[in-house]
Amino acid sequence: MNLQTPSIYKTIEDLVAMAPRATGSPGGEQAAAYVADRFEQAGLETEYLDVDSYAWTADRHGITVAGTEYECSPILHSGLPGHDWTGEVQHRLHAPIVDIGADPVRKHDVKGKVVLFDLAFTMTTAHSLPLSISMYDPERKLRRKDVLGSRNPYITTLAKVMVEAAKAGAVGLIGVLRDYPESHRYHNEYYRRTLFALPGVWITKDTGKALRRQLAMQNGGSAELTLDMRRERVNSRTVIGVLPGRSRDTIMIQSHHDSVSPGAVEDASGTAEVIALAEHYGELAKQGVMREKTLLFITFDTHFTGYHAHMEFTRRHVLAPEPRWNIVLNATIEHVGLRAIRGSNGHFETVQETEPRGIFVNVNPAFTKKIATLVRKHHLVSTSLLGAALFEASASGIPTDASFTFVAGVPTVSLVSGPLYLYDDADTIDRIDVDQLEPVARFFVDVVNEAETRKSSLLGVLPTAVRKIFPKGKW
């Protein structure tokens, strides 16, 4: 029952009802308590990892040009004086607009001006093809031109424009969501290395056209940009459930429960899968099944506020001289969702197809080959295995929730997809890929069971003894 679709879907419904599950918010605290309760009922030894993080809130925002007010949303985490800053600031700008479109900032004089720019989502499905080890696409949907050209919400030009505009003396930003459906509710992430020093707002593609028409008619103009924001230190709450084995060797099964929107696909779906696996293995333990390897079930917080919990967990439990667990594999589950496109009405329109997804792997060749057979066995359509070993020494890691333990040297099997609605209020429960909920759960059961049979020190691309030569934990 635990791995069946109705049970997993009910968990997603429960989590969506708590949204937004933002770090430090009542919804976030409720979600953590919910996961902990489910872990405890499953028979796991359950605890919290409490780590300081930050809550950024816009109390007021707006953009007005020559008396015309344009609908917008704030660029999240913008207007910050410093990475660790807390307090309140009222940004009230009145400054000329410079429209740079998709140009580099350096091509324009932006000093003392509000920069109007087109946000680009720069990574398409096609960009992942060079990393592909294998692909399971029996209906040949991944190879369609429209699918190969679809974009994810992670990789954008925001950080580059923000940094260059601030350095060149700009005072604010207006971001046009050029490659996006007609929604300005794009809840961008906080990128750990990039300070969003300038206040800014998002407007839609159509609103951008209207604003540009007005500027053309007036031969330019000035903007009144308002962003009253505050930032406070809050407690984040990551949930850890332990099912002890005979040894310290540990398989970690992970997702994140926080969200800044309804968060159905991002990541009630992944959290529900982790809970389903916890209940599955908890039931086996109650029946007397004792495993050699310990199982560690985790749903993280701080995915949208700087990954403070992820970094602290890695420091304590991977990089420490004598960690509590010897984590030999990380299995991460994120985003069991359908495709959505810009529909005829300009808004997100669901397509009844699995969103293209990748499974980043840096495990040994024999295990990788087995994982490829499991993808086919469980009919995980539109799925590519992506070789991640080249990213292991990179401070940037991989674009999944597993990135920090991955960079620290833990062999990883990380499923992720990037539908464009993930960071939007459009991430509602009707975007869940219901038909894939059970197959994903059973796939990861087989991955965990396969890892149980293998020698821990040989799970990675390189044996443990060799991996320890390389520097770890740089971020």
C-alpha positions as CSV (number, residue, x, y, z in Angstrom):
1,M,0.0,0.0,0.0
2,N,2.8,2.4,0.9
3,L,4.2,2.5,-2.6
4,Q,0.9,2.6,-4.4
5,T,-0.3,5.7,-6.3
6,P,-3.3,6.6,-4.1
7,S,-1.2,6.7,-0.9
8,I,1.6,8.8,-2.5
9,Y,-0.9,11.2,-4.0
10,K,-2.7,11.6,-0.7
11,T,0.6,12.7,0.9
12,I,1.0,15.3,-1.9
13,E,-2.5,16.6,-1.2
14,D,-1.7,16.9,2.5
15,L,1.5,18.9,1.8
16,V,0.0,21.2,-0.8
17,A,-2.7,22.1,1.7
18,M,0.1,23.5,4.0
19,A,1.5,25.7,1.3
20,P,3.4,27.9,1.0
21,R,5.9,25.8,3.0
22,A,8.5,28.6,3.1
23,T,11.5,28.4,5.5
24,G,10.5,29.8,8.9
25,S,6.8,30.1,8.0
26,P,3.9,28.4,9.7
27,G,3.5,26.2,6.6
28,G,7.1,25.2,6.7
29,E,6.9,24.3,10.3
30,Q,3.7,22.3,9.7
31,A,5.3,20.4,6.8
32,A,8.3,19.5,8.9
33,A,6.1,18.2,11.8
34,Y,4.0,16.3,9.3
35,V,7.1,14.5,7.8
36,A,8.4,13.8,11.3
37,D,5.1,12.3,12.3
38,R,5.0,10.1,9.3
39,F,8.6,8.9,9.9
40,E,7.8,8.1,13.5
41,Q,4.7,6.2,12.6
42,A,6.8,4.2,10.2
43,G,9.1,3.2,13.1
44,L,12.0,5.4,12.2
45,E,14.3,7.1,14.8
46,T,13.3,10.7,14.0
47,E,15.0,14.0,14.8
48,Y,15.3,17.5,13.5
49,L,18.3,19.4,12.1
50,D,17.6,23.0,13.1
51,V,19.8,25.6,11.3
52,D,19.5,29.4,11.0
53,S,18.4,30.7,7.6
54,Y,16.6,33.9,6.4
55,A,13.1,34.9,5.5
56,W,12.8,37.6,2.9
57,T,9.5,39.4,2.6
58,A,8.2,42.2,0.3
59,D,5.6,44.3,2.2
60,R,5.1,46.6,-0.8
61,H,6.2,46.6,-4.4
62,G,5.3,48.4,-7.6
63,I,6.4,50.1,-10.8
64,T,4.8,53.2,-12.3
65,V,5.9,55.1,-15.4
66,A,4.4,58.5,-16.2
67,G,1.3,57.8,-14.1
68,T,0.7,54.3,-15.5
69,E,1.1,51.5,-13.0
70,Y,2.2,48.2,-14.3
71,E,1.3,44.9,-12.6
72,C,4.4,43.1,-11.2
73,S,5.9,40.9,-8.6
74,P,9.1,41.4,-6.6
75,I,12.4,39.8,-7.6
76,L,12.8,37.6,-4.5
77,H,15.8,38.4,-2.3
78,S,16.5,41.6,-4.2
79,G,17.5,44.9,-2.5
80,L,19.8,43.2,0.0
81,P,22.7,45.2,1.5
82,G,24.6,41.9,2.4
83,H,24.3,38.1,2.5
84,D,23.9,38.0,6.2
85,W,22.0,41.3,6.5
86,T,18.7,41.5,8.5
87,G,16.4,44.5,8.9
88,E,14.0,46.6,6.9
89,V,14.6,48.8,3.8
90,Q,12.1,51.0,1.9
91,H,13.5,51.3,-1.6
92,R,11.7,54.2,-3.3
93,L,13.3,55.0,-6.6
94,H,12.6,57.7,-9.2
95,A,15.1,57.3,-12.0
96,P,15.4,57.1,-15.8
97,I,14.8,53.8,-17.5
98,V,17.4,52.3,-19.8
99,D,16.1,49.4,-21.9
100,I,18.9,46.9,-22.6
101,G,16.7,44.1,-23.8
102,A,18.9,41.0,-24.0
103,D,22.1,43.0,-24.5
104,P,25.0,42.7,-22.1
105,V,24.9,45.5,-19.5
106,R,28.3,46.8,-20.6
107,K,26.8,48.0,-23.9
108,H,24.7,50.6,-22.1
109,D,25.2,53.6,-19.8
110,V,23.2,52.3,-16.8
111,K,24.6,54.6,-14.0
112,G,21.9,56.0,-11.9
113,K,19.2,54.3,-13.9
114,V,16.6,51.5,-13.7
115,V,17.6,48.7,-16.0
116,L,14.8,47.1,-18.1
117,F,16.0,43.7,-19.3
118,D,14.7,40.5,-20.8
119,L,15.3,37.5,-18.5
120,A,16.6,34.5,-20.4
121,F,16.1,30.9,-19.3
122,T,19.3,29.7,-20.8
123,M,19.3,25.9,-20.4
124,T,17.1,23.7,-22.7
125,T,16.5,20.0,-22.6
126,A,18.9,19.7,-25.6
127,H,21.8,21.0,-23.4
128,S,21.7,17.8,-21.3
129,L,22.2,15.6,-24.3
130,P,26.1,15.6,-24.1
131,L,25.8,14.3,-20.6
132,S,23.5,11.4,-21.5
133,I,24.8,7.9,-20.8
134,S,21.5,6.3,-21.8
135,M,18.0,7.4,-22.7
136,Y,14.7,5.7,-22.2
137,D,12.3,7.2,-24.6
138,P,10.1,4.4,-26.1
139,E,7.5,6.9,-27.5
140,R,10.3,9.1,-28.9
141,K,8.9,12.2,-27.2
142,L,12.3,13.5,-26.0
143,R,13.4,13.9,-29.6
144,R,10.7,16.3,-30.7
145,K,11.9,19.8,-31.5
146,D,9.5,21.4,-29.0
147,V,10.6,19.2,-26.2
148,L,14.3,19.6,-26.9
149,G,13.8,23.4,-26.9
150,S,11.9,23.5,-23.6
151,R,13.6,25.4,-20.8
152,N,14.0,24.9,-17.1
153,P,13.6,27.7,-14.4
154,Y,17.0,27.2,-12.7
155,I,19.5,28.6,-15.1
156,T,18.9,32.2,-16.0
157,T,20.6,35.5,-16.7
158,L,19.4,37.1,-13.5
159,A,22.6,36.7,-11.5
160,K,24.8,38.0,-14.3
161,V,22.5,41.1,-15.0
162,M,22.2,41.8,-11.3
163,V,25.9,41.8,-10.6
164,E,26.9,43.7,-13.7
165,A,24.2,46.3,-13.3
166,A,25.1,46.9,-9.7
167,K,28.8,47.2,-10.5
168,A,28.0,49.7,-13.3
169,G,26.0,52.0,-11.0
170,A,22.4,51.0,-11.8
171,V,19.9,51.6,-9.0
172,G,17.2,49.1,-9.9
173,L,15.9,46.4,-12.2
174,I,12.7,45.6,-14.1
175,G,12.9,42.0,-15.4
176,V,10.7,41.1,-18.4
177,L,9.8,37.4,-18.3
178,R,10.4,37.1,-22.1
179,D,10.5,33.3,-22.3
180,Y,7.7,32.6,-19.8
181,P,3.9,32.2,-20.0
182,E,1.8,35.2,-19.0
183,S,2.6,35.2,-15.3
184,H,4.8,37.5,-13.2
185,R,4.7,35.1,-10.2
186,Y,8.2,33.7,-10.9
187,H,9.7,32.9,-7.5
188,N,13.4,33.0,-8.2
189,E,15.9,31.2,-6.0
190,Y,18.5,32.9,-3.8
191,Y,21.8,32.0,-5.4
192,R,24.3,31.5,-2.6
193,R,27.3,33.3,-4.2
194,T,25.4,36.2,-5.8
195,L,24.2,39.2,-3.8
196,F,21.0,40.7,-5.2
197,A,21.9,44.2,-4.2
198,L,19.5,46.1,-6.5
199,P,15.8,46.2,-5.8
200,G,13.8,44.8,-8.7
201,V,10.4,43.5,-10.0
202,W,9.2,41.0,-12.6
203,I,6.7,41.9,-15.3
204,T,5.3,39.6,-18.0
205,K,6.2,39.5,-21.6
206,D,3.0,41.3,-22.6
207,T,3.4,43.9,-19.9
208,G,6.9,44.4,-21.1
209,K,5.6,45.1,-24.6
210,A,3.1,47.7,-23.2
211,L,5.8,49.4,-21.2
212,R,8.1,49.6,-24.2
213,R,5.4,51.1,-26.3
214,Q,4.9,53.8,-23.7
215,L,8.6,54.5,-23.6
216,A,8.8,54.7,-27.4
217,M,5.8,57.1,-27.5
218,Q,7.4,59.3,-24.8
219,N,11.0,59.0,-26.3
220,G,12.1,57.5,-23.0
221,G,10.9,58.0,-19.4
222,S,11.5,57.5,-15.8
223,A,10.3,54.8,-13.4
224,E,9.0,55.0,-9.9
225,L,10.0,51.7,-8.4
226,T,8.9,50.7,-4.9
227,L,10.2,47.8,-2.9
228,D,9.7,47.8,0.8
229,M,11.4,44.6,2.0
230,R,12.5,43.0,5.2
231,R,14.7,40.1,6.1
232,E,14.9,38.2,9.3
233,R,16.8,35.3,10.7
234,V,14.6,32.3,11.1
235,N,15.0,28.7,12.1
236,S,14.9,26.1,9.4
237,R,13.8,22.5,10.2
238,T,15.1,19.5,8.3
239,V,13.7,16.2,9.2
240,I,15.9,13.1,9.6
241,G,14.6,9.5,10.0
242,V,16.9,6.7,10.7
243,L,16.4,3.0,10.2
244,P,19.5,1.4,11.7
245,G,21.3,-1.5,9.9
246,R,24.0,-3.8,11.1
247,S,26.7,-1.3,10.0
248,R,27.4,2.4,9.9
249,D,27.4,2.3,6.1
250,T,24.4,4.3,5.2
251,I,22.2,4.9,2.2
252,M,20.6,8.4,2.2
253,I,17.2,9.0,0.6
254,Q,16.4,12.6,0.2
255,S,14.1,15.4,-1.0
256,H,13.0,18.8,0.3
257,H,9.7,19.8,1.9
258,D,9.9,23.6,1.6
259,S,8.2,25.6,-1.1
260,V,7.4,29.2,-2.1
261,S,4.2,28.4,-4.0
262,P,1.7,25.6,-3.8
263,G,4.8,23.4,-4.4
264,A,3.0,20.3,-5.7
265,V,5.7,19.1,-8.0
266,E,8.4,21.2,-6.2
267,D,8.6,19.3,-4.0
268,A,5.6,17.7,-2.4
269,S,6.1,15.0,-5.0
270,G,9.6,14.2,-3.9
271,T,8.8,14.4,-0.2
272,A,5.8,12.1,-0.7
273,E,8.1,9.6,-2.5
274,V,10.6,9.7,0.4
275,I,7.8,9.2,2.9
276,A,6.5,6.2,0.9
277,L,10.0,4.6,0.9
278,A,10.4,5.3,4.6
279,E,7.1,3.5,5.3
280,H,8.0,0.6,3.0
281,Y,11.3,-0.1,4.7
282,G,9.8,0.6,8.1
283,E,7.2,-2.0,7.5
284,L,9.8,-4.5,6.5
285,A,11.8,-3.7,9.7
286,K,8.6,-4.3,11.8
287,Q,8.4,-7.7,10.1
288,G,11.9,-8.6,11.3
289,V,13.9,-7.7,8.2
290,M,17.3,-6.5,9.2
291,R,19.5,-4.8,6.6
292,E,23.3,-4.6,6.5
293,K,23.3,-0.9,5.6
294,T,21.6,1.8,7.6
295,L,18.9,3.8,5.8
296,L,18.6,7.6,6.3
297,F,15.5,9.4,5.1
298,I,15.7,13.2,4.9
299,T,13.5,16.0,3.8
300,F,15.5,19.3,3.7
301,D,14.5,22.9,4.4
302,T,16.3,26.0,3.0
303,H,16.1,25.0,-0.7
304,F,14.9,28.6,-1.6
305,T,16.8,30.6,1.0
306,G,20.4,29.6,0.4
307,Y,20.8,25.9,1.2
308,H,22.0,26.5,4.8
309,A,20.6,23.2,6.1
310,H,22.2,21.3,3.2
311,M,25.6,22.8,3.9
312,E,25.4,22.2,7.6
313,F,24.3,18.6,7.2
314,T,27.2,18.0,4.9
315,R,29.7,19.6,7.3
316,R,28.4,17.5,10.2
317,H,27.7,14.2,8.6
318,V,30.0,13.9,5.5
319,L,33.0,16.1,6.0
320,A,33.4,15.7,9.8
321,P,36.5,13.7,10.8
322,E,34.3,11.1,12.5
323,P,30.8,11.4,11.1
324,R,27.9,9.7,12.8
325,W,27.1,7.8,9.6
326,N,29.3,6.6,6.7
327,I,27.1,7.8,3.9
328,V,27.9,5.5,0.9
329,L,25.1,6.5,-1.4
330,N,22.7,9.4,-1.9
331,A,19.4,8.7,-3.6
332,T,17.5,12.0,-4.2
333,I,14.0,12.3,-5.7
334,E,12.7,15.6,-7.1
335,H,9.8,16.6,-9.3
336,V,7.4,14.0,-10.5
337,G,5.6,16.3,-12.9
338,L,3.9,16.7,-16.2
339,R,5.0,19.0,-19.0
340,A,3.3,22.4,-19.3
341,I,3.6,24.9,-22.1
342,R,2.5,28.4,-22.9
343,G,-1.1,27.8,-24.0
344,S,-3.3,29.6,-26.5
345,N,-4.4,32.0,-23.7
346,G,-0.8,32.8,-22.8
347,H,-0.8,31.0,-19.5
348,F,0.6,27.6,-18.4
349,E,-1.2,24.7,-20.1
350,T,-0.6,21.2,-18.9
351,V,0.4,18.6,-21.5
352,Q,-0.3,14.9,-20.6
353,E,3.3,13.9,-21.0
354,T,6.0,13.2,-18.5
355,E,8.3,16.2,-18.1
356,P,11.8,15.3,-19.5
357,R,14.0,14.3,-16.6
358,G,17.5,13.2,-15.8
359,I,19.0,10.9,-13.3
360,F,22.5,12.3,-12.4
361,V,24.7,9.3,-11.5
362,N,28.3,9.1,-10.3
363,V,28.4,5.4,-9.4
364,N,30.5,2.6,-10.8
365,P,29.9,1.4,-14.3
366,A,28.3,-1.9,-13.3
367,F,25.8,-0.1,-11.0
368,T,25.2,2.5,-13.6
369,K,24.3,-0.2,-16.1
370,K,22.0,-1.8,-13.6
371,I,20.2,1.5,-13.0
372,A,19.7,1.9,-16.7
373,T,17.9,-1.5,-16.8
374,L,15.8,-0.4,-13.8
375,V,14.7,2.7,-15.6
376,R,13.4,0.4,-18.4
377,K,11.9,-2.2,-16.0
378,H,9.8,0.5,-14.2
379,H,9.0,2.3,-17.5
380,L,10.4,5.7,-16.4
381,V,9.6,7.3,-19.7
382,S,11.4,10.5,-20.9
383,T,14.3,9.7,-18.7
384,S,18.0,10.0,-19.4
385,L,20.9,8.9,-17.2
386,L,23.3,11.8,-17.0
387,G,27.0,11.3,-16.2
388,A,27.8,13.5,-13.2
389,A,31.4,12.5,-12.4
390,L,32.8,15.5,-14.3
391,F,31.0,17.8,-11.8
392,E,32.3,16.2,-8.7
393,A,35.3,18.5,-8.3
394,S,33.3,21.6,-9.2
395,A,32.2,24.0,-6.5
396,S,28.9,24.4,-8.4
397,G,28.0,20.7,-8.2
398,I,24.9,19.5,-9.9
399,P,21.5,21.3,-10.2
400,T,19.7,19.1,-7.7
401,D,19.1,19.0,-4.0
402,A,21.9,16.4,-3.7
403,S,24.6,18.9,-4.8
404,F,26.3,19.4,-1.4
405,T,26.8,15.8,-0.4
406,F,27.7,15.1,-4.1
407,V,30.5,17.7,-4.1
408,A,31.6,16.3,-0.8
409,G,32.3,13.0,-2.5
410,V,29.1,10.9,-1.9
411,P,28.1,8.6,-4.8
412,T,24.8,9.8,-6.0
413,V,21.7,8.8,-7.9
414,S,19.6,11.9,-8.2
415,L,16.3,12.2,-10.2
416,V,15.3,15.7,-11.2
417,S,13.2,17.4,-13.9
418,G,12.8,21.1,-14.7
419,P,9.3,22.1,-15.8
420,L,9.2,25.8,-16.3
421,Y,6.3,26.2,-13.8
422,L,8.3,24.9,-10.8
423,Y,9.0,28.3,-9.3
424,D,5.5,29.7,-10.1
425,D,2.1,29.7,-8.4
426,A,1.2,27.5,-11.3
427,D,2.9,24.6,-9.6
428,T,-0.5,23.1,-8.5
429,I,-1.5,19.6,-7.9
430,D,-2.9,19.1,-11.4
431,R,0.7,19.2,-12.6
432,I,1.5,15.9,-10.8
433,D,2.4,13.1,-13.1
434,V,0.1,10.7,-11.3
435,D,0.9,7.7,-13.6
436,Q,4.6,7.9,-12.6
437,L,4.3,8.2,-8.8
438,E,4.4,4.4,-8.2
439,P,7.0,3.6,-10.9
440,V,9.4,6.2,-9.4
441,A,8.9,4.8,-5.9
442,R,9.5,1.2,-7.0
443,F,12.5,2.2,-9.1
444,F,14.1,3.7,-6.0
445,V,13.3,0.7,-3.9
446,D,15.2,-1.4,-6.5
447,V,18.1,1.1,-6.5
448,V,18.4,1.0,-2.7
449,N,18.1,-2.8,-2.7
450,E,20.8,-3.1,-5.4
451,A,23.1,-0.8,-3.4
452,E,22.5,-3.1,-0.3
453,T,24.0,-6.0,-2.2
454,R,27.2,-4.1,-3.3
455,K,30.4,-3.4,-1.4
456,S,30.1,0.1,0.0
457,S,33.6,1.2,-0.9
458,L,33.1,0.4,-4.5
459,L,29.8,2.1,-5.1
460,G,31.3,5.3,-6.5
461,V,33.0,5.8,-9.9
462,L,36.2,5.7,-8.0
463,P,36.8,3.5,-4.9
464,T,36.5,5.3,-1.6
465,A,40.2,5.1,-0.9
466,V,41.0,7.0,-4.1
467,R,38.2,9.5,-3.7
468,K,39.6,10.6,-0.4
469,I,42.7,12.0,-2.2
470,F,40.6,14.8,-3.8
471,P,39.5,18.0,-2.0
472,K,35.9,17.9,-0.8
473,G,33.3,20.3,0.4
474,K,34.2,23.5,-1.6
475,W,31.3,25.8,-2.1
